[in-house]
Amino acid sequence: MLGVEVFIDDILVYSRSREQHEQHLIEVLGVLRSERLYAKFSKCDFWLREVQFLGHLVNQNGILVDPAKIEAVMRWEVPRSPSEIRSFLGLADYYRRFIRDFSKIAVPLTRLTRKGVTFTWGLEEQASFETLHQRLCEAPVLALPEGMEDFVVFCDESISGLGRY
């Protein structure tokens, strides 16, 4: 359904205009009713201009990383073990769509999480951590393009990864 995101028991309805939003709400509430699913009114918020949803902040400008998550990243210290790297990469990976070339940047850190690899933190790992750290803290706003122009998608792949832009 257009304009709707569902995650377990959370439903986010978003629209470009008030009229479109009203239509989306009618459709969602109709589906809930027809499936005999009920929303607890006290847990519902309607007509919000900004909402936090699954670690993101969504508003008329687009989708942003939740500022609370950015604060957590700002305080993140350099990992000292494979498990600390996994923890950092887990958070960073969740927001990978905000970080161009995430996979390439993360290679030195990912390498240190493999079994049988001796944990040695060097310049390459430090640069990888700092780059991911910086890009998470300065994550862009993701927005839908305006208009109905044609779009061209370029895809590429190699032994070490694949990508699109």
C-alpha positions in Angstrom: 0.0 0.0 0.0 1.5 3.4 -1.0 2.3 5.7 1.9 2.4 3.0 4.5 5.2 1.3 6.4 4.5 -1.5 8.8 6.9 -3.1 11.3 5.5 -5.7 13.6 2.7 -3.7 15.4 3.8 -0.2 14.3 2.1 1.4 11.3 3.4 4.6 9.8 1.2 6.4 7.3 2.9 9.2 5.3 1.8 11.5 2.5 2.7 14.5 0.5 -0.5 16.5 1.1 -3.3 16.7 3.6 -5.8 15.4 1.1 -3.6 12.4 0.2 -3.0 11.7 3.9 -6.7 11.6 4.6 -7.1 9.1 1.8 -4.2 7.0 3.1 -5.7 7.0 6.6 -9.1 5.9 5.3 -7.5 3.1 3.4 -5.4 1.9 6.3 -8.3 2.0 8.8 -10.5 0.2 6.3 -7.9 -2.6 5.9 -7.6 -2.9 9.7 -11.4 -3.1 10.1 -11.8 -5.7 7.3 -9.1 -7.8 8.8 -10.6 -7.4 12.3 -7.4 -5.7 13.6 -7.8 -3.0 16.2 -5.6 0.0 17.1 -5.6 1.3 20.6 -6.6 4.9 20.2 -4.5 6.0 23.1 -1.4 4.7 21.4 -2.2 6.4 18.1 -1.0 9.8 16.9 -2.6 11.5 13.9 -1.6 14.4 11.6 1.9 14.7 12.9 4.4 16.8 10.9 7.3 14.8 12.4 7.6 11.3 13.9 10.3 9.1 15.3 10.0 5.6 13.7 12.4 2.7 14.1 15.5 4.9 14.8 14.6 7.5 12.2 13.1 10.9 12.2 10.6 11.4 9.4 9.3 14.8 8.4 8.4 16.8 5.3 12.0 17.1 4.4 12.6 13.4 4.3 14.2 10.7 6.5 16.9 11.5 9.0 19.0 9.4 11.4 17.4 9.9 14.9 19.4 12.6 16.6 19.6 10.4 19.8 21.4 7.8 17.7 23.8 10.4 16.4 24.6 11.5 19.9 25.3 7.8 20.8 27.6 7.5 17.8 29.4 10.8 18.8 30.2 9.2 22.2 31.3 5.9 20.7 34.9 5.0 21.6 37.4 3.2 19.4 36.6 -0.5 19.4 39.1 -2.7 21.4 37.8 -6.1 20.5 36.0 -8.0 17.7 32.8 -7.9 19.7 33.0 -4.1 20.1 33.6 -3.8 16.3 30.5 -6.0 15.7 28.5 -3.8 17.9 29.6 -0.6 16.1 29.2 -2.2 12.7 25.7 -3.4 13.7 24.6 0.1 14.4 26.4 1.6 11.4 25.0 -1.1 9.1 21.4 -0.3 10.2 22.0 3.2 8.8 24.1 2.1 5.8 21.7 3.7 3.3 22.9 7.1 4.7 26.5 6.2 4.1 27.8 6.1 0.5 30.3 3.3 -0.1 29.5 1.8 3.3 30.8 -1.7 2.4 34.1 -0.5 1.0 34.7 1.7 4.0 33.8 -1.1 6.5 36.2 -3.7 5.0 39.1 -3.2 7.4 36.7 -3.5 10.4 34.8 -6.4 9.0 38.1 -8.3 8.4 38.9 -8.0 12.2 35.6 -9.7 13.1 36.5 -13.0 11.3 37.3 -16.1 13.2 41.0 -16.9 13.3 42.1 -13.3 12.6 44.4 -11.7 15.1 43.0 -8.4 16.4 45.5 -5.8 15.4 44.2 -2.2 15.3 46.2 -0.2 12.7 46.0 3.0 10.6 43.6 1.4 8.1 41.2 0.2 10.8 41.4 3.6 12.5 40.6 5.4 9.2 37.7 3.1 8.5 36.2 3.7 12.0 36.7 7.5 11.8 35.1 7.6 8.3 32.1 5.6 9.3 31.9 7.6 12.6 32.0 10.9 10.7 29.5 9.9 8.0 27.0 8.7 10.6 27.3 11.9 12.5 26.9 14.0 9.3 24.3 11.7 7.7 22.3 13.4 5.0 18.5 13.8 4.8 17.1 11.1 2.5 14.2 12.5 0.4 12.1 11.3 -2.6 12.9 13.1 -5.8 10.5 15.8 -7.0 8.6 15.4 -10.3 8.2 12.5 -12.6 11.4 12.7 -14.7 13.0 9.7 -16.0 15.6 8.1 -13.8 18.7 6.2 -14.8 20.2 3.6 -12.5 23.8 2.5 -12.8 24.7 -0.9 -11.3 28.1 -2.4 -10.9 29.6 -5.5 -9.2 33.0 -6.9 -8.4 34.6 -9.6 -6.3 34.5 -7.3 -3.3 31.0 -5.9 -3.6 28.2 -4.5 -5.7 26.6 -1.2 -5.8 24.2 1.3 -7.5 23.9 5.0 -7.9 
